[in-house]
Structure formats: C-alpha cells, structure tokens
Amino acid sequence: MNDSLKPLLHWLRRWLFIGVSLYGSRVCNHVAANASQSSSAIDDTFTRLIFFVYFVLGLAMKFCPSVTLLIALIFNTGAAFGADFGSAPKQQNPSEWSLTFTTYGWIPWMSGNTTVRGRDFTVAANPSDIFGHLDWSTLPAWMSYAEARRGPIGLFNDVVYASLSGSTGFSGRRGGPLRADVSADYTQVTVEFGGAYEVWTGANPLVPASSALDLVAGGRYWHQDSTITGSLVLDPFVRETERSGSVDWVDPFVGARLRNKLANGDEMVLRADFGGFGVGSDFSWQVLATYNWQMCLLNGYVLDGYVGYRALSVDYSQGSGDTLYKYDVLQQGPVIGSTLHF
C-alpha cells in the first residue's frame, strides 16, 4: 500500500470503532429506558454504566487490534471459537460464482417535504429522532446487501426496512397562541435489485490502486405506509386531525460503480446512479462511498469491516387534491457494517 494512504485508512478504522461504540450505547440507553418505567433511577445508573463500558471498549478497539479482532469474532459469528486465524482465504475461481453478504446500519438524516391526503408536512429528522422512535413491537429495522459475481457479471440486492412509531421528525410549530404538533407512525421498505457489468480494469491515475469500472442498472422498489397525527392548539382548545396513506412504486435506475483495490484486503468503492424517469417517481438519485478492509478469516472465509456514506433522494407524487400523496425527501448519513465473502 502507498504510505500516503496509511494515515487515512487508520483514521477511518479508529473513528469507525468509536462510532460503533456510541451507536451501541444509544441502543442500550433505549432498551434500558423502556425496560422499567417505575425504576427510572436504576435505569439512569444502568445506562450511564453501559455508556462507560462502550466508551472504554471504543478506546480499546481504537488502539488495540487484538481487542478489535476478538469483538468482531464474538459479534459476527456464532462459531467464533472455530475461527481460522492462520490459513489463507479460500481461492475463488473466476469462472465460478462468488457471493458477498453485508449487514449494515444506516445512520440517516432526513430532510424534505411530504404531502399525505392533501396536507403538507415538513420532514426534518435526525438519527436521534429515528432511533428513538423505532417500533420495537415488531422488527424495527433491517439493512443488508448481497452480490453474486462471476467474471465481469454481477447481480446485487439491497434491502432497507425501518418502522417508526410516534416520530416527531414531521413536527412543526407556529408562533403565538396557535401551534401545531405533529407525530407519525411510518414504515418504509426499499428493495433494490439489479446487475453490474465490468467494462474497464486498469490503474487509477488518481489513486495508487488497481481499479475496475462497472455499469449498473436495475430497479428500486419503494413501499411507504404513514399515519400522521396533528394537534392544532389554540389555547385552551385542541383539535386533532389524522392523515394516513400507503403507496408502492418501482423506479428504474442506471449508473456506474468504481472499485479501487488499495491493497490486499483493502477496497474503496464509489457508486452513483439516477432513475425514476417518470415511470415510478419523477426523479431519484443515489451516491454511495464505502471502504472495506479485511478484519479476519472465519474457517477460510474473509470477514470485512465496512464503513461509508450514503445519500438517497427521491421525488414521488400521485393523485391530486385531497388524494395527493407526495414524497420529496433526501436521506443521507454514514453506513457501518461487516461483509462476509463466500
């Protein structure tokens, strides 16, 4: 690896581990805060303790590779004790299919506008709004990416599912005695399916790495189900209204992906696509940048760490008047996960 890239890669790894630790503490805070409403003092002490443990783990993972490996083994496989520390990864035959499977978490900010049954709402949600209102009565979230590859051909699938309850990311207020409070129960499913074809390989003049360029095309299925409840308050009177709607559509998309192999086990991927074209939404676009590095071998299979940034925007509308549903929102934020190579 070029020496100039080593500080950047080390920086990415260290901040990834701190981010994982802080995210873990946030989840534990949520679980503890809801475990017993009658024991708030105990919960507060417990969450502070959990945060401290995660903070210490974050520092240990940052500076100690052996701790990083141990934690990766514990949390990424039930067969941790059968992990293969010394053997080489299983060799892939280019004429045979290979498979990668990634589970990840997306930590998004959402901004834009939506209209449900003719009523307009502003969307402004941060990760705290989203994680704090995940619906734990059902599966709160699932995110994964899988790709099968044989030679220059690749087939991929990406799934993002999230269910929120009582989210205030749709809320707004007016000044004076008149104010409006809005909360939403919201479920979104995005399923991406498509193919990639490698059209170029060679040296990258911008990065000291071997690179490959893929053309990608496919479809992105969207499902949204939202119930938005608003309270219009003019002291001392309160009037509640509710709007709900459910929509499904599919956006075709085309784009490109650049894969840069920085070193053995280190890869940086840049992808951009756009679509909609009036078939599903009016327009949509996505930008994704990720960095993968080899963490360890599990019985000959490579387990990678995965960190990056993803932005996904869509502008969709259907109906008119009281039946209008419109969703013009940008979702963006870091992604963190792990990839297993088969």
DOMI-75710 format. One record per residue (C-alpha): residue in one letter; x, y, z. Coordinates in steps of 0.001 Angstrom, whole numbers, padded with zeros to 6 digits, always signed. Layout:
AXYZ...
***
This chain:
M+000000+000000+000000N+001156+003532-000731D+002489+005051+002511S+000488+008230+001943L-002772+006260+002300K-001930+004545+005598P-002801+007506+007898L-006181+007903+006148L-007032+004215+006468H-006009+004139+010139W-008140+007241+010792L-011161+005620+009140R-010780+002458+011216R-010427+004270+014515W-013443+006502+014030L-015477+003535+012823F-014868+001782+016134I-015774+004851+018155G-018951+005229+016085V-019922+001603+016688S-019397+002091+020413L-021551+005226+020556Y-024282+003579+018487G-024260+000576+020798S-024606+002809+023823R-027569+004579+022191V-029367+001272+021643C-028664+000167+025210N-029963+003509+026509H-033208+002954+024624V-033659-000584+025909A-032830+000379+029477A-035077+003444+029454N-038057+001326+028390A-037320-001762+030454S-038975-000454+033633Q-040869+002817+033784S-041046+002532+037574S-037283+002329+038087S-036007+005478+036405A-033160+005990+038887I-031880+002452+038379D-032271+002801+034598D-030297+006048+034622T-027447+004452+036544F-027536+001421+034276T-027418+003455+031067R-024528+005540+032375L-022657+002333+033188I-023385+000893+029747F-022206+004103+028083F-018965+003973+030095V-018365+000328+029135Y-018927+001084+025462F-016666+004125+025670V-013849+002044+027165L-014398-000633+024517G-014235+002046+021852L-010859+003242+023097A-009581-000315+023383M-010723-001137+019854K-009173+002072+018604F-005688+001316+019882C-005579-002470+020241P-006032-004667+017149S-006359-007834+019232V-009406-006437+021044T-010895-005432+017694L-010484-008958+016353L-011968-010547+019465I-015055-008316+019412A-015515-008859+015673L-015468-012614+016208I-017906-012508+019125F-020500-010318+017403N-020265-011530+013818T-020467-015297+014134G-021745-017951+016470A-018718-020061+015569A-016181-017577+016842F-014131-020180+018598G-013748-022075+015322A-012300-019038+013567D-009333-019661+011312F-006557-017256+012319G-003674-018552+010242S-004782-020125+006978A-005105-018255+003713P-008543-017310+002361K-010233-019821+000099Q-009294-019191-003502Q-012072-018101-005843N-012251-019456-009367P-013145-016534-011703S-015284-018920-013779E-017426-019769-010733W-019933-017681-008852S-018796-015920-005679L-021070-014297-003093T-020692-011423-000647F-023249-010647+002048T-023242-007403+004038T-025303-006468+007067Y-025099-002800+007942G-026652+000069+009799W-027525+003352+008124I-027480+006388+010423P-029535+008871+008398W-030643+012455+008443M-033926+013050+006560S-034951+016371+005078G-037597+017471+002602N-041369+017643+002257T-044242+015206+002149T-047961+015506+001434V-050481+012987+002798R-054062+013238+001527G-053597+016849+000501R-051948+018025+003747D-048360+019295+003575F-045725+018433+006172T-042055+019280+006517V-039668+016382+007113A-036659+017152+009330A-035431+014105+011239N-032007+013371+012682P-030661+009968+013817S-031863+010571+017370D-035426+011156+016133I-035275+007939+014116F-033543+005579+016557G-035531+006964+019486H-038817+006064+017777L-038074+002666+016262D-041093+000398+016671W-039818-002391+018937S-043205-004124+018948T-042192-005598+015609L-038952-005869+013643P-037686-002268+013984A-035150-002277+011137W-033214-004458+008708M-030499-003477+006228S-028464-005813+004052Y-026662-006022+000729A-025830-009160-001249E-023960-009561-004520A-023220-012639-006621R-020396-012290-009129R-018958-014363-011932G-016243-012824-014067P-017427-009404-015295I-021069-010044-014361G-022603-009158-011013L-026130-009473-009615F-026995-007495-006487N-029776-006874-003999D-030106-004228-001281V-032806-004130+001399V-033614-001230+003737Y-036527-001592+006156A-037462+000675+009056S-040583+001061+011162L-041100+004159+013330S-043747+004886+015939G-044607+008371+017168S-041751+010034+015301T-041597+013812+015685G-039456+014263+012582F-042608+015562+010871S-043434+018121+013570G-043756+021876+013268R-044907+024842+015349R-046329+028255+014695G-045640+031300+016859G-048107+032938+019189P-051055+031136+020801L-051574+028972+017683R-049315+025957+017353A-049359+022582+015610D-047709+019410+016907V-047315+016502+014513S-046167+012926+015051A-046065+009995+012658D-046165+006232+012542Y-044099+005467+009494T-042861+002332+007716Q-040537+002374+004719V-039255-000542+002668T-036753-000074-000134V-035667-003142-002109E-033057-002715-004812F-032322-005352-007430G-030024-005049-010407G-026985-006115-012342A-023474-004868-012953Y-021109-005407-015854E-017387-004692-015711V-016363-002569-018706W-012833-001494-017729T-009931-002515-015496G-006569-000853-015039A-004503+001543-012985N-006302+004513-011440P-004421+007766-012176L-005964+009461-009114V-005395+006723-006533P-002410+004349-006344A-004608+001301-006813S-005887-001164-009380S-009420-000235-010371A-012428-001623-012191L-015411+000247-013614D-018880-001335-013648L-022035-000147-015346V-025087-000829-013179A-028805-000942-013931G-031877-002237-012174G-034971-001298-010237R-035709+000076-006775Y-038996-000898-005157W-040447+001528-002610H-043192+000918-000074Q-044319+003607+002350D-047066+003469+004931S-047589+006559+007075T-050130+007764+009596I-049598+011390+010603T-051470+012782+013601G-051621+016521+014186S-052829+018539+017171L-053814+022115+016355V-053749+024074+019597L-055376+027479+020132D-055327+027805+023915P-057357+026442+025536F-058828+024486+022588V-057210+021448+020985R-058234+019894+017671E-056687+016653+016485T-056536+015518+012862E-055123+012393+011269R-053912+011624+007757S-052792+008212+006553G-051709+006707+003277S-049842+003800+001743V-048079+003740-001625D-045878+001431-003677W-043815+002107-006763V-040743+000938-008674D-038003+003202-010024P-035721+002019-012807F-032148+003288-012429V-028827+003354-014278G-025391+004298-013023A-021760+003361-012581R-019524+001932-009874L-015770+002318-009449R-013982-000347-007403N-010492+000544-006184K-008304-002158-004659L-005923-000194-002449A-004079-003241-001124N-004690-006893-000374G-007909-006841+001656D-008490-003069+001352E-011039-001747-001145M-012768+001575-001726V-015972+001668-003780L-017693+004704-005299R-021142+004374-006842A-023648+006806-008336D-026980+006162-010031F-030092+008057-011031G-033550+006980-012134G-037289+007326-011812F-037719+008937-015231G-041444+009404-014550V-042009+005630-014545G-042258+005479-010759S-041003+008687-009187D-040329+011868-011111F-036622+011598-010302S-034327+009795-007880W-030593+009654-007322Q-028121+007877-005070V-024454+008324-004158L-022539+005746-002119A-018902+005685-000994T-017587+002769+001090Y-014314+001428+002417N-013853-002285+003157W-010907-003832+004965Q-010191-007418+005912M-010681-007982+009648C-010168-011739+009941L-010718-015187+008430L-013562-017420+009566N-012814-021003+008519G-011204-019680+005368Y-013908-017118+004597V-012963-013443+004658L-014812-011121+007044D-014509-007414+006172G-015255-004284+008117Y-017470-001872+006191V-017850+001890+006602G-019023+004643+004285Y-021545+007337+003452R-024826+007016+001568A-027240+009586+000182L-030560+008633-001411S-033082+011144-002744V-036488+010609-004344D-039242+012890-005621Y-042517+010953-005960S-046133+012060-006250Q-049502+010602-007148G-053098+011799-007049S-054349+015359-006644G-056327+017479-004228D-057445+015546-001154T-055918+012334-002562L-052460+013814-003234Y-049511+011875-001864K-046104+013427-002370Y-042704+012444-001015D-039714+014634-001840V-037049+013673+000707L-033288+013251+000935Q-031896+010570+003264Q-028166+010758+003973G-025690+009593+006567P-022896+007149+007436V-023201+003384+007000I-021398+000854+009205G-021378-002912+008918S-019495-006089+008026T-019176-008169+004854L-018703-011933+004601H-017169-013351+001412F-018283-016839+000305
***
